[in-house]
Amino acid sequence: MGNAIGMLEFTSIARGIEASDFMVKAAQVDLIRSSTICPGKYVVIVAGNTGDVTAAMATGEKKGEGYVVDQLLIPNIHPQLIPAINMTVQVDQPGAVGVLEYFSVASAIRAADIAAKAAQITLIEVRIGFAIGGKGYVTLTGDVGAVRAAVAAAIAQTELLVGSAVIPKPSPKLFSALM
């Protein structure tokens, strides 16, 4: 799958779908997400080695010219990032819960990577754009000190934060709802 991730956000659904096809044909990348997000936008996320992701992104930007509203390229991603975006994480030992909410999908993805690199936590999910007004949010778990450190690091190194929370002892009912 590689060690880099790239994302393009489009104002046009049709242009986003078309660009997605061009991106995966342009380079050896995995298509992590290609879907609509609110409000009526389209997001494409690819992963692979940095060179291939860069090439796919350049192709997508060219094809989506005039419709690209946000973009992101992160080389050397944390291994937990893609499973969290794909919502395939299983948490064996629930602990404190951290939440980071952003006005931007790109900011949420970047925050998740930063948080996972900053402390010994487990990313639960990176939710992007759909049914949340185009926002993004990250949930994570671990011991309370690690969760606080991860949330603080993400806040310090990202933009467009809406809000954050650290819940030291979440209810098992809440934790179940997050999974």
N, C-alpha and C positions, 0 to 999 in steps of 0.2 A: 504494500500500500504506500510506502514511502514515508517521508518525514516532514512533508510540507502540506499546507492546506491553503486554498485560495477560494475567495467568494466574490461574486458579482451580484449586485442587486439592481434590477431593472424597473423602470416605470411602466414598461409594456410587457404584458404576458406573452404575446406572440413573439416579440423580439427576444425575450428571455429564453423561450423554448428553442427558437432557432439558434441562438448563440450557444446554448447548452450542447446542441448537436455538433456544432462546429468545434467547440472546445474539446470534446472527447475524441473527435477525429483528428485534431491537431497534434495531440501529444499522448503519451502513455500515462493517463491519469484515471483514477477511479472516480465515478460520479457518486458523491456522497449524498447530495440532495439536489433536486431539480423540481421546484414546486412553487405554487402561489403562496404569497404571504399577504397579510392585510397591510394597508388598504389598497388592494388591487395591484400589487407589485409581484415580481417574480424573483426568486433567488436561485442561484446556481452555486454549489459548493463542490470543489474537486480536491482530490488528494493525490500525492505521488512524490517523486523526488523534486527538489526545488526547481531544477531546470525545466522539467516537464510542466509543473504547475505554472511557472512563469510564462512558458510558451502558450499554454491553454488560456491563461488570463489575457494575454496580449491579443489572442485571436477573438476571445469573447468581447473584449473592449472594442475592438475594431468592428465586429459584427453588430454590436449594440450601441454604436456611436450615437450620441444624443439621447440615449435612454438609460445609461448607467448612472445611478444615483449614489452608489456606495460600493466600495471594494475593500478587499482585505487580502493580504498575503502574509502568512506566518511560516517561516522556515523553522525547522527543528522543533516541531510541536511535541507537547507532552503526549505519551501513549494513551492517556485516558480521554483525550479530547474527542476523537472521532466516535468512540462508543457512546459518549455522553450526548453528542449531536444526534446520533442514530437512536437514542433512547433504549439502549440494550444493556445498560449497567445493572448488575445485581449486587446489592449491598449486603455483605455477610454480617458486618458488625455495625449497626447503626449507632451514631453518637450525636453530638451536637449538630445542628443544621445551620448552614449559612445560605443566604439568599442575596443575589446581586441582580438588580433590575436596571435595564438600560433603554434609552429611547432608540437605540440603534442595534440591529442584528450584529453588525461587525464588532461593535463594542462588547457585546455579550460574549461572542466567541473569543475575542482577545482576552477578556477578563477570566474566562474559564481556563485558558492556557496559562495565564499568569498565576492564578490561584493554585493550580495543580503543581506548578514549578516552585511555588513559594513555601509550601508546607506539606506535611504528610497527611493529605486529605484524600477523600474519594469523591470525584465528580459524580453526581447523581444524574443530572440532566442539563443540557443546554437547549432551552426552548426558544425557537426563533419564529417570530412574526405571525404565525397563523392563529387567528382568534384572540389575539392580544394587541390589536391595533398597530402591528408592525414593530412592536418592541421586541426585546430579547431578554431572557433572564436565565440565571444559572443557579442551580441548587447543588450543594455539596455537603459532605458529612465527615466527621472525624472527632478527635478529642477537642474539647472546647478551645484550648489554647491554639491548636493548629488551625481550627476553623477561623478564629479571630485573626490570626496572622495571614491566612490566605485571603480573607475578605479585605483586610487592610491593604495588602499588597496590590490587589486588583483595583481597589478604589484609587490608590496613589498613582497607578500607571495607566488609567483609562479615562475616557471622556464620556459625556452624555449619561451619567449616572442619574437614575430616577430616585432610587433608594436602596437600602440594604438592611439586612437583619441578621443577627446571630441568636439562635435559640439554643441555650445550653442544654436543656433537658426536654426535647420535644415529646409530646404525647405519642404513644405507639400508633394511635389512630391517625395523627398527622403524618407520621413517617410512612405509614401504609398508603395514605393518599398521595404522597409524593412519588411513590414507586409506581 
